[in-house]
Amino acid sequence: MEQIVRHFTDNDLYTFTCQYYILMKYPRAEVEYTFFDRNHQVYPKGFAGLLREQLDGMAGVVVTDEEITYMRDTCVFLPLWYFTFLRGYRFNPREVTVSQDEEGHLEITVRGKWFSTIMWEMPILSAISELMHALRGDFEHYDAALEEKRAKDKAAQIFGNGLVLGDMGTRRRFSFAHQEMVIRAMKEVWESPELYNGGKPWSGKFTGTSNVWLAMKYRLSALGTMSHQLISFEENVSGVFECNFNVMRKFSDVYDGDNGIYLYDCFGDRVFFSNLSKRMAMMYKGLRVDSGNEEEQVEKIIAKYKSLGIDPATKQVVFSNGLNIDRAIEIHKYCAGRVLDSYGVGTFLTCDVTGADPMNIVVKLTRGRITELRVWHDCVKLSCNLTKTLGNPEKCAYLQSLLAE
């Protein structure tokens, strides 16, 4: 099979923003990532070998002048020396081990320097997803005209209902080609209200895509700031009760106030809101809700901002917890202007294909140490949803007991 990931920036923006953060704050850190299939999928015999070929092929995927120019011109929060670093970066397939057990379950581990290994999450997940859809025969039944119409209908529903929304669907997409079609269709509908909305301006907005290469190709904004792994790692440095505050402080120091949406749920909302300071609440443009009940989270966010003397209506709240369009519309109506609500939708945009079942897969940080001379520690994620809890079960239970006190 031909190489699936062929472009260096066929990756989410937060990979690059987190990579720069790591280079600045933890340049000697070493980590281990683990692949999790939440559906406990049994993969076809030989799948590990096919995936191994894809990952080995990443050694030849390097950044181009066009990609550097786009990122330099649009990612103004990144310094010029970082792009020199990207020119010299090479994917190292030896950092990744892949195997299948006797039942066919996939086992993947990524291990090495944190600033290097962070680049693997998206290539691994998007390659697995596309390979599986190919092996299932989903491509044979793919109706391009039908799926493009469905994508445009969704776009009209999104913008017509006032949603401010962007694509975040790289990791579990049906295929690269399908994701590109969705982005192209979204942009066309957004830019053509005369064709799709009777000439009336849309009340919603297309904010762009987290995929840097597609943002470059279609002249869109690249979306994304940070990921849970920064907080999971920091817990072993600062402790569970202070890790959010310290990541907020370090991240704002690195970016001097840019990249101001904070992903707060890594150890649940209680531990985050308990030490959210007014300085940090004012420094960050807003918060991202990635677990829990959205209506409950809205009320907690509003209450916290009000307690700090901040008008919640001036703060952005990004919702991204496995949403479909109908659910996003419900949340938008609930917010009713009390916060600046926006939405990041993934699988429902890039893998909602007739007759195809989306994957439910993630790659998460599971171990780390701040230098090669230190001992390894388990890294975990608790979330506001128990189903999203990942990592060493004993440590998860211990931290949950602390947070319950």
C-alpha positions, -999 to +999 in steps of 0.1 A: +000+000+000+013+035-008+025+058+020-006+072+039+011+102+056+031+119+029+033+155+043+053+166+073+026+189+084-002+164+079-004+167+117-023+188+143-010+222+152-009+214+189+019+188+181+041+217+170+031+241+198+036+214+224+069+204+208+082+240+212+070+241+248+089+209+255+121+222+238+119+253+261+109+237+294+119+200+293+145+196+265+161+165+282+128+148+291+122+112+280+088+096+277+068+066+267+035+067+248+010+038+246-016+030+221-051+023+234-081+009+214-111+018+235-132-007+215-107-035+220-106-040+183-093-073+169-071-064+139-066-086+109-037-110+108-006-092+095-019-057+104+011-050+126+034-056+096+014-033+073+015-006+100+052-011+104+058-004+067+038+028+071+058+039+101+092+030+085+082+052+055+079+082+078+117+084+078+115+099+044+088+125+053+105+159+058+093+194+060+092+215+027+100+251+021+063+257+014+054+243+048+081+263+066+069+295+049+033+289+058+040+282+094+065+311+097+039+335+083+009+323+103+023+308+135+038+341+146+040+329+182+068+304+172+104+319+169+124+316+137+150+293+153+122+267+158+117+264+120+154+257+117+149+229+141+120+215+120+142+215+089+166+192+107+139+169+123+136+134+111+111+108+121+129+079+138+110+047+133+131+029+159+113+049+185+081+029+178+075-008+185+045-025+170+031-060+175-001-080+177-010-105+204-024-140+197-060-127+196-051-099+172-051-069+195-026-042+185+002-032+208+022+000+202+047+018+223+067+050+214+097+057+235+125+083+234+132+120+238+099+139+244+106+166+218+111+139+192+085+113+200+057+138+203+055+139+165+043+103+162+007+105+176-011+117+145+008+096+119+002+064+140-035+070+145-043+083+110-024+054+094-042+028+116-076+043+108-070+045+071-055+010+069-085-005+087-110+011+065-091-001+035-089-037+048-126-037+057-134-029+021-149+005+030-131+022+001-148-001-024-182+012-013-173+048-010-196+071-030-176+103-034-205+124-048-228+113-019-202+120+008-195+154-007-232+163-006-234+151+030-204+172+039-220+203+023-253+196+040-236+194+073-217+227+066-250+245+058-265+231+090-234+243+110-233+278+097-270+282+095-274+275+132-248+300+143-220+276+152-184+288+152-167+255+143-135+240+131-123+206+120-102+185+145-105+151+128-070+141+117-064+113+142-095+091+134-103+101+098-117+078+072-088+087+049-066+117+041-086+122+008-119+122+027-107+147+053-094+170+025-128+167+007-146+177+039-124+207+044-128+218+008-166+214+011-168+233+044-148+262+029-169+263-003-202+265+017-188+290+041-176+313+013-207+309-008-238+319+011-254+331-022-254+294-033-262+277+000-281+302+022-303+321-003-278+350-004-281+357+034-249+359+054-242+329+076-248+334+113-220+308+120-184+307+110-158+282+097-127+287+119-104+263+100-087+230+108-062+216+132-044+199+103-016+222+094-011+209+058-047+212+049-049+247+065-020+257+043-035+242+011-069+258+016-056+291+032-074+285+065-064+291+101-046+262+117-063+255+151-049+241+183-029+251+214-020+223+238-028+187+248-034+167+280+002+152+279+017+185+292-004+182+324+000+144+327+038+149+327+037+179+350+018+160+376+050+141+384+069+173+387+044+195+406+019+171+421-018+167+411-030+198+429-005+222+414+002+208+380-025+228+362-014+261+376+023+253+368+015+243+332-006+275+327+023+295+341+050+278+320+029+277+289+021+314+292+058+322+298+068+302+267+042+319+245+041+353+261+003+352+263-003+337+228-020+303+224-045+312+251-070+283+252-063+260+281-074+223+282-083+219+318-098+185+324-068+162+327-074+155+364-110+166+365-126+200+368-125+202+406-087+201+409-084+227+381-110+252+394-096+249+429-064+268+420-073+288+389-059+322+398-073+355+385-040+362+368-041+330+348-078+333+341-072+368+326-040+356+308-058+329+289-084+337+263-105+307+274-109+271+282-115+239+263-142+214+274-132+179+264-150+157+289-180+157+313-215+171+307-212+203+287-240+221+304-226+213+338-192+225+327-206+258+313-222+265+347-189+257+366-169+279+342-193+308+345-193+306+383-155+305+385-150+335+362-177+354+381-160+345+415-128+361+401-145+392+389-143+384+352-172+387+328-177+351+314-192+366+282-157+379+273-142+344+275-140+317+248-151+281+256-142+255+230-163+223+231-146+192+216-159+161+234-169+137+206-196+161+193-219+157+164-237+187+149-270+183+166-253+181+200-232+212+192-264+231+184-279+221+217-249+234+236-248+266+215-284+273+225-277+265+261-247+290+262-270+317+247-242+343+246-232+338+282-197+327+270-181+329+235-188+293+226-170+276+197-166+239+186-140+215+175-155+185+158-135+155+147-148+120+138-183+132+130-168+153+102-139+132+089-152+097+095-190+099+092-190+079+061-220+058+049-215+021+059-182+027+078-176+024+115-152+049+130-122+038+151-120+046+188-083+049+192-058+071+211-021+074+218-014+087+253+016+096+274+020+068+300+056+072+314+081+100+317+112+114+334+125+150+332+161+139+322+178+107+312+194+106+347+161+105+366+138+076+374+107+069+353+072+078+366+038+067+354+018+094+336-020+092+338-051+110+326-083+110+348-107+133+329-142+142+339-154+110+322-144+077+338-144+061+304-116+084+293-093+075+323-061+061+310-028+049+326-016+028+355-048+016+373-032+017+407-019+053+403-053+063+388-071+049+419-046+066+442-051+100+426-088+096+425-088+089+463-068+121+469-092+141+447-122+127+465-111+140+499 
